[in-house]
Amino acid sequence: MNPLKMQEMLEQARHMQDQMQEKLSHTVVEASSGGGAVTVKMNGQKQVLQLKIDAAAVMSLSSSPADVEMLEDLVTAAFNEAGRRADEAMKSNLTGMLGGLNLPPGLI
C-alpha cells in the first residue's frame, strides 16, 4: 500500500475518532429504578452527570440494614442500566459513522 494513502487513512480514522468522542460527550442517557426512586444521567462516555434519589426513598429508610441494602441495590441497578444505554448509544453512533465504509457484517 502506498505510504501516503496509509497516512491519509490514519488521519481520517483520527478525525472520525475525534468526532465520535465529541458526539458521545454530548449524548445523554438516563435510567431509573424503583419506580423512579433513583435516577442516573450519564453521557455517552459513561461519565455520570447526575444522580437523583427521591426524598421519599430516603425518608422511608429505617435503621434496618435491609432498607439501606435495598437503596444500594436501586442505585446499582440505575447505574448499570444507564451504562447499558450509553453502550447502545455508542454502538448506534459508531454504526452510523462507519456505515458508509462497507465493512463486513459483524465488524461493527
C-alpha positions as CSV (number, residue, x, y, z in Angstrom):
1,M,0.0,0.0,0.0
2,N,1.2,3.5,-0.8
3,P,2.6,5.1,2.4
4,L,0.8,8.4,1.5
5,K,-2.5,6.6,1.2
6,M,-1.9,4.9,4.5
7,Q,-1.2,8.2,6.2
8,E,-4.4,9.7,4.7
9,M,-6.4,6.7,6.0
10,L,-4.9,7.1,9.5
11,E,-5.7,10.8,9.5
12,Q,-9.3,10.1,8.5
13,A,-9.5,7.5,11.3
14,R,-8.2,10.0,13.9
15,H,-10.7,12.6,12.6
16,M,-13.6,10.1,12.9
17,Q,-12.4,9.2,16.5
18,D,-12.4,12.8,17.5
19,Q,-15.9,13.3,16.0
20,M,-17.1,10.2,17.9
21,Q,-15.7,11.4,21.2
22,E,-17.3,14.8,20.7
23,K,-20.7,13.3,19.8
24,L,-20.6,10.9,22.8
25,S,-19.7,13.7,25.2
26,H,-23.0,15.4,24.2
27,T,-25.1,12.3,24.2
28,V,-27.1,12.0,27.5
29,V,-28.8,8.8,28.6
30,E,-31.0,8.4,31.7
31,A,-32.1,5.4,33.6
32,S,-34.1,4.9,36.8
33,S,-35.0,2.1,39.2
34,G,-37.5,1.6,41.9
35,G,-40.2,3.3,40.0
36,G,-38.2,6.5,39.8
37,A,-36.8,6.4,43.3
38,V,-33.3,6.5,41.9
39,T,-32.3,8.2,38.6
40,V,-28.9,8.4,36.9
41,K,-27.9,10.6,34.0
42,M,-24.7,9.8,32.2
43,N,-23.1,10.9,28.9
44,G,-22.1,8.5,26.1
45,Q,-18.6,8.4,27.6
46,K,-20.1,6.9,30.7
47,Q,-19.3,9.9,32.8
48,V,-22.0,10.4,35.5
49,L,-23.7,13.8,35.1
50,Q,-26.3,13.5,37.8
51,L,-27.7,11.1,40.5
52,K,-31.1,11.8,41.9
53,I,-32.5,9.9,44.9
54,D,-36.1,10.6,45.7
55,A,-36.5,12.1,49.2
56,A,-39.3,9.6,49.9
57,A,-36.9,6.7,49.3
58,V,-34.5,8.2,51.9
59,M,-37.2,9.1,54.4
60,S,-38.6,5.5,54.2
61,L,-35.3,4.1,55.5
62,S,-35.5,2.8,59.0
63,S,-32.5,1.7,60.9
64,S,-32.8,-1.6,59.2
65,P,-29.7,-2.7,57.2
66,A,-32.1,-4.3,54.8
67,D,-33.6,-0.9,53.9
68,V,-30.1,0.5,53.2
69,E,-29.3,-2.6,51.2
70,M,-32.4,-2.1,49.1
71,L,-31.5,1.5,48.3
72,E,-27.9,0.4,47.4
73,D,-29.5,-2.2,45.0
74,L,-31.6,0.5,43.4
75,V,-28.6,2.8,42.9
76,T,-26.6,-0.1,41.4
77,A,-29.5,-1.0,39.1
78,A,-29.9,2.5,37.8
79,F,-26.1,2.9,37.1
80,N,-26.0,-0.5,35.3
81,E,-29.0,0.4,33.1
82,A,-27.5,3.9,32.3
83,G,-24.2,2.2,31.3
84,R,-26.1,-0.2,29.1
85,R,-27.9,2.7,27.4
86,A,-24.6,4.6,26.9
87,D,-23.2,1.5,25.3
88,E,-26.2,1.3,23.0
89,A,-25.8,5.0,22.1
90,M,-22.1,4.5,21.3
91,K,-22.8,1.5,19.1
92,S,-25.6,3.3,17.3
93,N,-23.3,6.3,16.7
94,L,-20.5,4.1,15.5
95,T,-22.7,2.2,13.2
96,G,-23.9,5.4,11.7
97,M,-20.4,6.8,11.2
98,L,-19.0,3.6,9.8
99,G,-22.0,2.5,7.8
100,G,-20.7,4.0,4.5
101,L,-17.4,2.1,4.7
102,N,-19.0,-1.2,3.5
103,L,-17.3,-3.2,6.3
104,P,-18.1,-6.9,6.6
105,P,-21.1,-7.9,8.8
106,G,-20.2,-8.3,12.5
107,L,-17.2,-6.0,12.4
108,I,-19.1,-3.1,13.9
